[in-house]
Amino acid sequence: MHVKLARTDHPVQEAIAQRWSPYLFDAAPVAPDALRSLFEAARWAASSFNEQPWRFIVALREAPEAFERLLSCLIEANQAWAKAAPVLALGVVKTTFTRGGKPNRVAAHDLGLATGNLMLEASARGLSVHAMAGIEPERARALYAIPEEAEAFTALAIGYRRDAAGASHELAERDRTPRTRKPLAEFVFGAAWGEPAAFVAG
Ligand SMILES: Cc1cc2nc3c(=O)[nH]c(=O)nc-3n(C[C@H](O)[C@H](O)[C@H](O)COP(=O)(O)O)c2cc1C
């Protein structure tokens, strides 16, 4: 199995270093108790005013009709590989606060935190998650009767990675591409925008 351990400049928790977004998924299903733990991890994310604005719509491959419906909410380029995953989910945000109804400016941020938790729980369990912005939110709204005050933002493919044997050359190549990141000095600033903070500068 291909391992793409992050080559970190500073030590991090194993679940973070091990996480990456595969294009090749094994057909093996994800056990319901593992799925419950992934969403439990999402549940305990921090959120503005503890609003918990995230919602997830989930479809398992065992239920072909439901799976096809969710798959149809992805853009074609994502459908091409995500259809192999045993579990698909839509990440939906409730864009207004439940109390008072005012817009929640950071709702999408908090869906991200919940999804990040879910990804790290998955990573610690040897599962993989590949997020997608390439979805058709209005199609999702129509198919799932998503109300006006909510919006489908992302999709997730969840499952076990598989190795490249027998896979399309293009997908195998994507999974072999090394993971790269900007150095800390390019995004941790101190005195002014663009000026690295002292603790990362040296
Ligand atoms: C919110 C979000 C949207 C993404 N959208 C897509 C997508 O539509 N299609 C895709 O192939 N990958 C998508 N990705 C995966 C990213 O390309 C990937 O996370 C990034 O290249 C870093 O690679 P890594 O996750 O393996 O470290 C998305 C990731 C995130 C977090």
The ligand as an SDF file (V2000), in Angstrom:
LIG
                    3D

 31 33  0  0  0  0  0  0  0  0999 V2000
  -12.3750   21.7320    0.6650 C   0  0  0  0  0  0  0  0  0  0  0  0
  -11.5790   20.8470   -0.2660 C   0  0  0  0  0  0  0  0  0  0  0  0
  -11.9960   20.7060   -1.5730 C   0  0  0  0  0  0  0  0  0  0  0  0
  -11.3200   19.8330   -2.4400 C   0  0  0  0  0  0  0  0  0  0  0  0
  -11.8360   19.6200   -3.6930 N   0  0  0  0  0  0  0  0  0  0  0  0
  -11.3140   18.6480   -4.4660 C   0  0  0  0  0  0  0  0  0  0  0  0
  -11.9620   18.2720   -5.6760 C   0  0  0  0  0  0  0  0  0  0  0  0
  -13.0330   18.7910   -6.0460 O   0  0  0  0  0  0  0  0  0  0  0  0
  -11.3850   17.2930   -6.4300 N   0  0  0  0  0  0  0  0  0  0  0  0
  -10.2130   16.6710   -6.0530 C   0  0  0  0  0  0  0  0  0  0  0  0
   -9.7560   15.7980   -6.7800 O   0  0  0  0  0  0  0  0  0  0  0  0
   -9.5950   16.9800   -4.8830 N   0  0  0  0  0  0  0  0  0  0  0  0
  -10.1190   17.9430   -4.0780 C   0  0  0  0  0  0  0  0  0  0  0  0
   -9.5280   18.2470   -2.8560 N   0  0  0  0  0  0  0  0  0  0  0  0
   -8.3010   17.5510   -2.4120 C   0  0  0  0  0  0  0  0  0  0  0  0
   -7.0940   18.4740   -2.4420 C   0  0  0  0  0  0  0  0  0  0  0  0
   -6.6430   18.6410   -3.7740 O   0  0  0  0  0  0  0  0  0  0  0  0
   -5.9840   17.9060   -1.5170 C   0  0  0  0  0  0  0  0  0  0  0  0
   -6.4500   17.9080   -0.1900 O   0  0  0  0  0  0  0  0  0  0  0  0
   -4.7060   18.7520   -1.6250 C   0  0  0  0  0  0  0  0  0  0  0  0
   -4.1300   18.6330   -2.8860 O   0  0  0  0  0  0  0  0  0  0  0  0
   -3.6790   18.3300   -0.5780 C   0  0  0  0  0  0  0  0  0  0  0  0
   -3.3800   16.9570   -0.6990 O   0  0  0  0  0  0  0  0  0  0  0  0
   -3.4900   15.9710    0.5430 P   0  0  0  0  0  0  0  0  0  0  0  0
   -4.8980   16.0800    1.0910 O   0  0  0  0  0  0  0  0  0  0  0  0
   -3.2330   14.5980   -0.0440 O   0  0  0  0  0  0  0  0  0  0  0  0
   -2.4680   16.3820    1.5460 O   0  0  0  0  0  0  0  0  0  0  0  0
  -10.1640   19.1250   -1.9950 C   0  0  0  0  0  0  0  0  0  0  0  0
   -9.7290   19.3100   -0.6680 C   0  0  0  0  0  0  0  0  0  0  0  0
  -10.4340   20.1490    0.1970 C   0  0  0  0  0  0  0  0  0  0  0  0
   -9.9790   20.2790    1.6250 C   0  0  0  0  0  0  0  0  0  0  0  0
  1  2  1  0
  2  3  1  0
  2 30  2  0
  3  4  2  0
  4  5  1  0
  4 28  1  0
  5  6  2  0
  6  7  1  0
  6 13  1  0
  7  8  2  0
  7  9  1  0
  9 10  1  0
 10 11  2  0
 10 12  1  0
 12 13  2  0
 13 14  1  0
 14 15  1  0
 14 28  1  0
 15 16  1  0
 16 17  1  0
 16 18  1  0
 18 19  1  0
 18 20  1  0
 20 21  1  0
 20 22  1  0
 22 23  1  0
 23 24  1  0
 24 25  2  0
 24 26  1  0
 24 27  1  0
 28 29  2  0
 29 30  1  0
 30 31  1  0
M  END
$$$$
